[in-house]
Amino acid sequence: MKRLPLKMVRKDLLDIPNYPLPPGFQIRLFEKGDQHNWARIEASVGEFQNEKAALERFNKEFGPHMDEMSRRCVFIENEKGEVVGTTTAWYGTLNNEGEVLGRIHWVGIAPNYQGKKLSKPLLSATMSILADHHSTAYLTSQTTSYQAVNMYLSYGFEPFMTGPSCYEAWSLLENILKRKVI
């Protein structure tokens, strides 16, 4: 499948769906040293070539904001206390207007734990954190993450069209997901 970037927005953070974690898992916030867990997870899902590259990105993007990470970065642990998933209730700007919005950022579930009903509880927890700080949220993704995009659609995120490639991306997704989106 052609990998095209896309953006999605949720115009309000009201009525966030709530999904419980399966037994044996728990959600917790970032603690000192968790940058290594973050890097391991993000490298394992192919966002980076290796953990070293992921850790470099973490340090560049989040290093100056460790206090905020302890309130905004979410992890899922298994029954052994091993981190198996993460995402961050971050913030940024969606367009050139400069308004700061909430952002679902760097979602990742370790490959051995994908399909175990962890993504929705992780997204629900993260969106609840965003709702404490923001009234609107956005995220970026790509057409190759069509299963995640389908979940984001079910959470009330909508396509944010920025140019002609967006129409190609969403047309591709409509065919794969077998649902009308735009």
C-alpha positions as semicolon CSV with decimal commas, in nm:
position;residue;x (nm);y (nm);z (nm)
1;M;0,000;0,000;0,000
2;K;0,113;0,351;-0,075
3;R;0,222;0,533;0,243
4;L;0,067;0,879;0,247
5;P;0,067;1,113;0,547
6;L;-0,260;1,235;0,691
7;K;-0,394;1,447;0,974
8;M;-0,710;1,404;1,178
9;V;-0,887;1,635;1,421
10;R;-1,147;1,590;1,694
11;K;-1,333;1,916;1,738
12;D;-1,416;1,859;2,104
13;L;-1,299;1,636;2,384
14;L;-1,642;1,561;2,527
15;D;-1,791;1,212;2,556
16;I;-1,464;1,024;2,521
17;P;-1,526;0,651;2,475
18;N;-1,409;0,446;2,771
19;Y;-1,265;0,099;2,725
20;P;-1,128;-0,105;3,018
21;L;-0,798;-0,285;2,993
22;P;-0,803;-0,663;2,972
23;P;-0,714;-0,843;3,298
24;G;-0,343;-0,842;3,380
25;F;-0,266;-0,500;3,234
26;Q;-0,246;-0,157;3,390
27;I;-0,198;0,200;3,275
28;R;0,054;0,428;3,438
29;L;0,225;0,759;3,368
30;F;0,586;0,828;3,270
31;E;0,850;0,790;3,541
32;K;1,220;0,874;3,543
33;G;1,404;0,636;3,309
34;D;1,097;0,551;3,098
35;Q;1,253;0,714;2,794
36;H;1,420;0,375;2,737
37;N;1,082;0,198;2,745
38;W;0,943;0,459;2,503
39;A;1,237;0,409;2,267
40;R;1,206;0,029;2,281
41;I;0,835;0,036;2,199
42;E;0,862;0,295;1,919
43;A;1,155;0,110;1,760
44;S;0,967;-0,222;1,786
45;V;0,676;-0,083;1,581
46;G;0,906;0,045;1,308
47;E;0,894;0,416;1,382
48;F;1,274;0,420;1,411
49;Q;1,557;0,209;1,273
50;N;1,668;0,114;1,624
51;E;1,633;0,206;1,991
52;K;1,928;0,444;1,978
53;A;1,760;0,652;1,705
54;A;1,433;0,648;1,899
55;L;1,607;0,761;2,217
56;E;1,776;1,045;2,029
57;R;1,435;1,161;1,903
58;F;1,285;1,130;2,250
59;N;1,564;1,341;2,401
60;K;1,529;1,606;2,129
61;E;1,150;1,625;2,141
62;F;1,068;1,555;2,505
63;G;1,396;1,591;2,695
64;P;1,335;1,955;2,789
65;H;0,982;1,866;2,908
66;M;1,034;1,578;3,152
67;D;0,798;1,730;3,412
68;E;0,522;1,743;3,152
69;M;0,597;1,389;3,042
70;S;0,519;1,269;3,394
71;R;0,167;1,406;3,344
72;R;0,115;1,341;2,973
73;C;0,299;1,024;2,866
74;V;0,103;0,704;2,923
75;F;0,228;0,345;2,936
76;I;0,058;0,008;2,950
77;E;0,229;-0,260;3,160
78;N;0,164;-0,632;3,152
79;E;0,122;-0,852;3,460
80;K;0,503;-0,869;3,498
81;G;0,539;-0,490;3,501
82;E;0,687;-0,482;3,150
83;V;0,594;-0,183;2,935
84;V;0,409;-0,303;2,625
85;G;0,248;0,016;2,494
86;T;0,273;0,392;2,502
87;T;0,137;0,720;2,370
88;T;0,154;1,080;2,475
89;A;-0,117;1,339;2,538
90;W;0,096;1,613;2,387
91;Y;0,022;1,942;2,214
92;G;0,110;2,131;1,899
93;T;-0,030;2,332;1,612
94;L;-0,235;2,180;1,335
95;N;-0,200;2,460;1,083
96;N;-0,043;2,802;1,035
97;E;-0,292;2,978;1,262
98;G;-0,074;2,896;1,562
99;E;-0,349;2,777;1,797
100;V;-0,211;2,516;2,037
101;L;-0,424;2,199;2,040
102;G;-0,402;1,868;2,217
103;R;-0,220;1,600;2,021
104;I;-0,226;1,222;2,031
105;H;0,143;1,159;1,973
106;W;0,359;0,849;1,915
107;V;0,108;0,567;1,967
108;G;0,275;0,227;1,989
109;I;0,186;-0,124;2,108
110;A;0,469;-0,382;2,108
111;P;0,414;-0,630;1,823
112;N;0,366;-0,929;2,058
113;Y;0,080;-0,742;2,226
114;Q;-0,100;-0,610;1,920
115;G;-0,449;-0,753;1,883
116;K;-0,493;-0,793;2,259
117;K;-0,743;-0,506;2,296
118;L;-0,494;-0,257;2,440
119;S;-0,515;0,030;2,188
120;K;-0,861;0,155;2,277
121;P;-0,798;0,171;2,655
122;L;-0,467;0,345;2,585
123;L;-0,634;0,599;2,356
124;S;-0,919;0,657;2,604
125;A;-0,675;0,725;2,890
126;T;-0,469;0,961;2,676
127;M;-0,769;1,152;2,548
128;S;-0,893;1,197;2,906
129;I;-0,560;1,359;2,992
130;L;-0,589;1,582;2,686
131;A;-0,938;1,687;2,792
132;D;-0,791;1,828;3,114
133;H;-0,574;2,068;2,914
134;H;-0,735;2,123;2,574
135;S;-1,073;2,148;2,405
136;T;-0,965;2,012;2,065
137;A;-0,720;1,741;1,960
138;Y;-0,541;1,626;1,650
139;L;-0,308;1,351;1,538
140;T;-0,094;1,260;1,243
141;S;-0,078;0,917;1,088
142;Q;-0,038;0,751;0,749
143;T;-0,239;0,531;0,518
144;T;-0,036;0,222;0,609
145;S;-0,172;0,249;0,965
146;Y;-0,526;0,198;0,839
147;Q;-0,635;-0,012;1,139
148;A;-0,533;0,268;1,376
149;V;-0,700;0,525;1,150
150;N;-1,021;0,321;1,164
151;M;-1,003;0,332;1,545
152;Y;-0,942;0,709;1,541
153;L;-1,249;0,753;1,321
154;S;-1,456;0,556;1,576
155;Y;-1,329;0,797;1,845
156;G;-1,468;1,097;1,658
157;F;-1,154;1,210;1,477
158;E;-1,220;1,343;1,127
159;P;-0,997;1,399;0,825
160;F;-0,817;1,733;0,821
161;M;-0,761;1,818;0,458
162;T;-0,445;2,012;0,380
163;G;-0,396;1,950;0,008
164;P;-0,452;1,724;-0,293
165;S;-0,259;1,429;-0,147
166;C;-0,513;1,418;0,137
167;Y;-0,791;1,328;-0,104
168;E;-0,580;1,048;-0,248
169;A;-0,499;0,921;0,103
170;W;-0,859;0,923;0,221
171;S;-0,983;0,765;-0,100
172;L;-0,735;0,482;-0,047
173;L;-0,853;0,442;0,312
174;E;-1,220;0,441;0,215
175;N;-1,150;0,147;-0,017
176;I;-0,951;-0,047;0,242
177;L;-1,184;0,027;0,534
178;K;-1,497;-0,019;0,325
179;R;-1,651;0,295;0,478
180;K;-1,730;0,646;0,361
181;V;-1,502;0,900;0,529
182;I;-1,496;1,216;0,314
